[in-house]
């Protein structure tokens, strides 16, 4: 997959790469090792979506895996957009559409053809995250989000 991405000539930020953490690799240190191995094998700087294969190893290992993946996000190995929600430029664009920054990023991702899986345990946020089909971002705003130094990868 990594070779195909490089040989395609398509800019990396235009290709969405997904892989997963297998059950046998769940746990804190083994999840980090598995993610780093995936990055090395792919020869990529980041993975767009890293899935936990299943809940089968149990709650303890699953929680350890989540903590490991959160650490990886903090190190910039796995991209997340949650930390971008307070960006001033994003807030200006969101205000223009009377939407939240999260809604704008979800809409931006959808308009780029990405599959979006927002995460929230909060009922109001879940409903808000689903309320993104009543507007389209203008080409100019899409370009600002895509090509600014905000570095959004969803």
N, C-alpha and C positions, 0 to 999 in steps of 0.2 A: 504494500500500500504506500509506504513512504517513497519508494522508488517511483511509483506511478505519479504521485503528487509532484515530485521534483521534475520528472520527465514531461509532464503535461504542459508546462509553460504557463499554467494558470496560477495567478498569485495565490500564495498560501491562504490568505485571509478570505479567499473566494471558495475554498474547499473545506467542508465540514468533516472532521475525522472523529469517529467514535470507536472506542474499544471498551473492554470490560474487565473487571476484577473477578476472577474465578473463585469459586467457593474455597478451593484449596489454598488460595492466597490471602484469605481474609484474616484480619488481625492487624495490629498497629504496624509493626516493623515489616511484616511480610507484604502488607498493602503498599507501603512506600517502595519496597524493593521491586514489587511487581509493576508499579507505575513507572518507575525509573527504567526497568527492563523494557517495557513497552515503548517508551520514548527512544531508548537506544536502538531497539530493533527497527523502529519506524524511521529513525534518523530525523525526527521532528523536534522543534523547540517546545511545542505544546500540543495537547490533545483537547479538542473542543468539548467532547462529552465523554466522561469516564463513568461507566455504569457498574454498580455492584450487581453481580450476576443473579444472586438470589438471597433470600433470608435464611436459607437452610443451615448455615453454620451456627445460628443462634444469636440471641440479642447481644451477648457480651462481645463476640468477635465482630458482629456487624457494627456495634458502636465504636469499637477500636478502629475498624476500617474507616468509618466516617471521620473520626478524629484525625487519622492519618491523611485522608484526602483533604480535609480542611487545612492541615499543615502544608500540604503540597500547594494548595491554592495560595496560601500566604507566601510561599517561596516563588510563586509565579510559574510553577510547572504545569498547573492545570488552570485554565482561564475561567474566571467567574466575572459577572458584571455587578454583583451586589455592592461592591465598594465604589461603584461609579454613580450611584443614585444621588449623591450630593454634588455632583459636578455642576458648576454654574452654567455652562453652556447647555448642558442637557436640561437643566431647570428652565432656561429661557425657552427652549423648543417645546418642552412640556406645557408651559404656560400658554404658548401660542395656540395649542390645540385643546386647552382646558383638560389636560390629562396629567397623570402622575408620571414621574420619570420612569418608573418601572413599566407602565403601559406603553410609553414611547419606545423603550428598548425592546419590548416584546413585539410591538408592531413593526419596528425596524427589522428585527430578525425574521419575522414572517414575510415581510415584503422582499427580503433577500432570498426567500425560499428555504429558510431553515426550519427545522422542527424544534419547537420551543417547549421546554418542560420547566415551567416556573415552580419554585419550591416555596411553600408556606404552610404553616399549621394554623394560621389565623384566618378565620372564615371571611372576614371583610377583605383581606388581601387576596384571598383565593378568588372571590367574586370580582374584585377590581382587576386582577390579572386576566380574567376571562373577558373583560369588557374592552376589547381592542379591535372589534370588527366594525365599528361605526365611523371609522376615519382612516384615511390614508395619509402617510407622510409625503409631502411634496418632494420632488426630485432634489431640490436644493438642500432640504433638511436631511434627506437620505445621504447626500454627499458629505454634508458636514459631519454627520455621525460616522460615516464610513472612512473618511480620509483625514479627519482631524487627528491631533495627537492624543485623543482620548483613548485610543487603542481598545475599542470594544471588540470582544470575541465572545460570541454566544454559542 
